[in-house]
Amino acid sequence: MSYVQYHHSYSLPRHILKLKPNSLGFLLVLLVSQSHVLVRSEFAEINTKHIQSKQDVANGGEDILIQHDDIKSQSGLQTLKVGATKGIPPLDTNGYIIFCPCMGRFGNQMEQMIGGLSFAKMLNRTLILPPLREDLSTFTTFTDWFQVDPILEFHRVIKGEDFMQHYGESYWPAGRRNGYCRDYVVDNNRCRMKYGLPHSAFWDYFNVDFDGVISFDLIDEVDLSLESEVKLLRKQWIERFPSSEHPVLAMYNVPGSFPSLPGNKFIQKYIKWNSSLLAEADKVKQMLFGGEKYLGIHLRVGEDWDRVCQTAVGVSSMYFASPQCKSSNHGRIFQGMCYPSVQEILDLTKEAIMTFDLRHLYIASDDNPYKEDFKETLHALNVTVHHYNPTSPHLDLIMLGEADYFIGNCISTFTSFIKRERDARGRLSTFWGYPV
């Protein structure tokens, strides 16, 4: 296996070099074009989207494409590794980030994913994709729900299971595993990486114990649309935590803003359901709707949500996912946007059905779906009411994301996932308490 190292101040031509990695020409072109190229037998890295498997290289198979713009370094010195285990991204010497999506249910976890991806992009580190939480102590691998390849179009990622299997012991060995916490958490003696559920279950999933805690007072919330802010924060973080000394940033607090910042919402378009869940949703849609248009609604009701709204209504200007329908801090959260009356729900639903000439209503709710109320209200319009109530929320999320029109709860992060996905596809939506 060949290895190549170069100093990035001496640029390779910007066009793509297409060469066999095991050919003499591969080395000659590099040596001729740059006097500072060194051949060496140590580790190295190349962007995963331009590298084939170790087996392909050994067999003289597919060409490897190397492009200068894809090769970046923190210090100016970067090493390229030609060859990697099939299906596994090569080691990223820029370092890694991992966090536990430990706050709340699905909607909260996905808000945290947007924050984690934006933070990794800002730092130019690979994000270790965490397993996703089904309950306080049960986790499932990321690919049980989502695809990895679309995310790679945005930034480098690796499944947590793959990282620990291939790089965990060599790059992040026991004895050098630290947790990273904000200063105020450490000062209050709350930075216990494995204290209680779901934190302990998450790190036990990887058989990880921590050898120490490192505090920081740096900002970890970044809006990727603000270029100057991104550059400043990247510089501060790299100076404080160079990857040579801190190869893996295992975060106690979820990096990034909660809820996600406006300039990062575009990341949602790279988060795509896996094929098996999409196929299941297609079968349900055909069974329920037979190809006819439908309205999807999310009802966030029940005693727990009533308590949330009692806390927020008339008191807070921003709460949970409310920024998705409130563009500023002006104005308080009102009852109709958080916990509308049954009549308000029925009226807005009927208006949407009539406006867009929809033939079916699909209700997603983990509490009272008001199914009989909807049947009575929509009977004259010949609309069929469905409350499928799957055991998993993922089917509801897909069904609502693909509806011809959608009404959701502005405060709910469950709704915000759907709204971001629909916005990325140019699909129309509104919220309870707002007009169609």
Residue pairs with C-beta under 8 A, 6 or more apart in sequence:
1 54
1 57
1 82
1 83
2 21
2 22
2 26
2 27
2 39
2 82
3 39
3 40
3 41
3 42
3 43
3 44
3 79
3 80
3 81
3 82
4 27
4 30
4 37
4 38
4 39
4 40
4 44
4 79
4 80
4 82
5 37
5 38
5 39
5 40
5 42
5 44
5 77
5 78
5 79
5 80
6 12
6 30
6 34
6 36
6 37
6 38
6 78
6 80
7 36
7 76
7 77
8 71
8 72
8 73
8 76
8 77
8 78
9 76
10 34
10 35
10 36
11 68
12 30
12 33
12 34
12 66
12 68
13 33
13 68
14 67
14 68
14 69
16 65
16 66
16 67
17 29
17 30
17 65
17 66
18 63
18 65
19 25
19 26
19 29
19 63
19 64
19 66
20 26
20 60
20 63
20 64
21 57
21 64
21 82
21 83
22 57
22 60
27 39
30 37
31 37
40 79
42 79
43 79
43 81
43 91
43 93
44 78
44 79
44 80
44 81
44 82
44 90
44 93
45 78
45 79
45 80
45 81
45 90
45 91
45 92
45 93
45 94
46 64
46 66
46 70
46 71
46 80
46 81
46 82
46 90
47 67
47 70
47 71
47 156
48 84
48 89
48 90
48 152
48 156
49 70
49 152
50 64
50 65
50 66
50 67
50 70
51 64
51 82
51 83
51 84
51 90
52 61
52 62
52 64
53 83
53 84
53 85
53 86
53 87
54 83
54 84
54 85
54 86
55 61
55 86
56 62
56 86
57 64
57 82
57 83
58 83
64 82
66 80
71 78
71 80
72 78
72 94
72 124
73 94
74 94
74 124
74 238
74 242
74 243
75 242
75 244
78 93
79 93
81 90
81 91
83 90
84 90
85 166
88 158
88 162
88 166
89 126
89 156
89 157
89 158
91 167
91 171
92 125
92 126
92 156
92 158
93 243
94 123
94 124
94 125
94 126
94 243
95 123
95 125
95 126
95 243
95 246
95 247
95 248
95 249
96 125
96 126
96 127
96 128
96 158
96 163
96 171
96 172
96 247
96 248
96 249
97 116
97 119
97 120
97 123
97 125
97 126
97 127
97 128
97 248
97 249
97 251
97 255
98 127
98 128
98 130
98 160
98 163
98 248
98 249
98 250
98 251
99 112
99 116
99 130
99 250
99 251
99 253
99 254
99 255
100 130
100 198
100 199
100 202
100 203
100 251
100 252
100 254
101 108
101 109
101 112
101 113
101 130
101 132
101 133
101 254
102 133
102 198
102 199
102 202
102 254
103 109
103 112
103 254
103 258
104 413
105 393
105 414
106 132
106 393
106 394
106 397
106 414
106 417
107 321
107 412
107 413
107 414
107 415
107 416
107 417
108 258
108 413
109 132
109 133
110 271
110 413
110 417
111 258
111 259
111 260
111 321
111 413
111 416
111 417
112 254
112 256
112 258
113 271
114 256
114 260
114 264
114 265
114 267
114 268
114 420
115 221
115 254
115 255
115 256
115 257
115 258
115 260
115 264
116 127
116 130
116 254
116 255
116 256
117 127
117 151
117 154
117 155
117 157
117 256
117 264
117 267
117 270
118 222
118 223
118 224
118 256
118 260
118 261
118 264
118 267
119 127
119 220
119 222
119 255
119 256
120 126
120 127
120 155
120 156
120 157
121 154
121 155
121 224
122 222
122 224
122 230
122 233
122 234
122 237
123 234
123 237
123 238
124 234
125 243
125 249
126 155
126 156
126 157
126 158
127 155
127 156
127 157
127 158
128 157
128 158
128 159
128 160
128 163
128 248
129 142
129 148
129 151
129 157
129 158
129 159
129 160
130 142
130 160
130 202
131 139
131 140
131 141
131 142
131 160
131 161
131 202
131 205
132 139
132 140
132 142
132 144
132 145
133 139
133 198
133 202
134 140
136 197
136 198
136 201
137 197
137 198
137 201
138 201
139 198
139 201
139 202
139 205
141 159
141 160
141 161
142 148
142 159
142 160
143 159
143 274
144 274
145 273
145 274
145 277
145 394
146 271
146 272
146 273
146 274
147 272
147 273
147 274
147 275
148 157
148 159
150 270
150 271
150 272
151 157
151 270
151 271
153 270
154 267
154 270
160 205
160 206
161 206
164 206
164 207
164 208
168 206
171 247
171 248
172 247
172 248
174 209
174 211
175 211
176 211
177 208
177 209
177 210
177 211
177 248
177 250
178 210
178 211
178 212
178 213
178 214
178 246
178 250
179 191
179 193
179 210
179 212
179 213
179 214
179 250
179 251
179 252
180 213
180 214
180 215
180 216
180 241
180 249
180 250
180 251
180 252
181 191
181 213
181 214
181 215
181 216
181 251
181 252
181 253
182 215
182 216
182 217
182 220
182 252
182 253
183 215
183 216
183 217
185 191
185 215
185 252
185 253
186 213
186 215
187 215
191 213
191 215
191 252
192 199
193 199
193 203
193 210
193 213
193 250
193 252
194 200
194 203
194 204
194 209
194 210
203 209
203 210
208 250
210 250
213 252
214 246
216 240
216 241
218 233
218 236
218 237
218 240
219 233
219 236
220 251
220 253
220 255
220 256
221 255
221 256
221 257
221 261
222 229
222 230
222 233
222 256
222 261
222 264
223 229
223 257
223 261
223 262
223 263
223 264
224 230
224 263
224 264
225 262
225 263
225 264
226 263
241 249
256 264
257 264
259 320
259 321
259 323
259 324
259 413
259 416
260 267
260 416
260 420
262 323
265 420
265 423
266 424
268 417
268 420
268 421
268 423
268 424
269 421
269 424
269 425
271 421
273 281
273 394
273 398
277 394
277 395
277 398
278 398
280 395
281 395
281 398
281 399
281 402
284 388
284 395
284 399
285 399
285 402
288 294
288 360
288 362
288 384
288 386
288 388
289 359
289 360
292 359
292 360
293 356
293 357
293 358
293 359
293 360
293 404
294 358
294 359
294 360
294 361
294 362
294 386
294 403
294 404
295 349
295 352
295 353
295 356
295 358
295 360
295 361
295 362
295 403
295 404
295 405
295 406
295 407
296 362
296 364
296 399
296 400
296 402
296 403
296 405
296 406
296 407
297 345
297 349
297 361
297 362
297 363
297 364
297 400
297 406
297 407
297 408
298 364
298 365
298 396
298 400
298 406
298 407
298 408
298 409
298 412
298 414
298 415
298 418
299 345
299 363
299 364
299 365
299 367
299 368
299 369
299 370
299 409
300 339
300 365
300 409
300 411
300 412
300 414
300 415
301 339
301 365
301 367
301 368
302 366
302 367
302 368
305 339
305 367
306 339
308 320
308 338
308 411
309 333
309 335
309 338
309 339
309 411
311 319
312 319
312 320
312 322
312 333
312 338
312 411
313 332
313 333
313 334
313 335
313 338
313 339
314 332
314 333
314 334
315 332
315 333
316 322
316 332
316 333
317 326
317 329
317 330
317 331
317 332
317 333
318 326
318 329
319 333
319 411
320 411
320 412
320 413
321 410
321 411
321 412
321 413
321 415
321 416
322 333
322 337
322 410
322 411
324 410
324 415
324 416
324 419
324 420
324 431
325 337
325 410
325 431
325 434
326 333
326 410
333 411
334 433
335 433
336 344
336 432
336 433
337 409
337 410
337 411
337 431
337 432
337 433
337 434
338 409
338 410
338 411
338 433
340 348
340 432
340 433
342 370
342 373
344 432
344 433
345 370
345 432
346 370
346 373
346 374
346 377
348 407
348 430
348 432
348 436
349 361
349 374
349 377
349 378
349 407
350 377
350 378
350 381
351 436
352 358
352 405
352 407
352 430
352 436
353 361
353 378
353 381
353 383
354 381
355 436
356 404
356 405
356 428
358 383
358 404
358 405
359 382
359 383
359 384
360 383
360 384
360 385
360 386
361 374
361 378
361 383
361 384
361 385
361 386
362 386
362 388
362 399
362 400
362 403
363 369
363 370
363 371
363 374
363 385
363 386
363 387
364 393
364 396
364 397
364 399
364 400
365 387
366 393
369 387
369 389
371 385
371 387
374 385
375 385
378 385
388 395
388 396
388 399
390 396
393 414
397 414
397 417
397 418
400 406
400 408
400 418
401 418
401 421
401 422
401 425
401 427
403 427
404 427
405 427
405 428
405 429
405 436
406 418
406 419
406 422
406 427
406 428
406 429
406 430
407 429
407 430
407 431
407 432
408 414
408 415
408 416
408 418
408 419
408 429
408 430
408 431
408 432
409 415
409 431
409 432
410 431
410 432
410 433
410 434
415 431
418 429
419 429
422 428
422 429
423 429
430 436
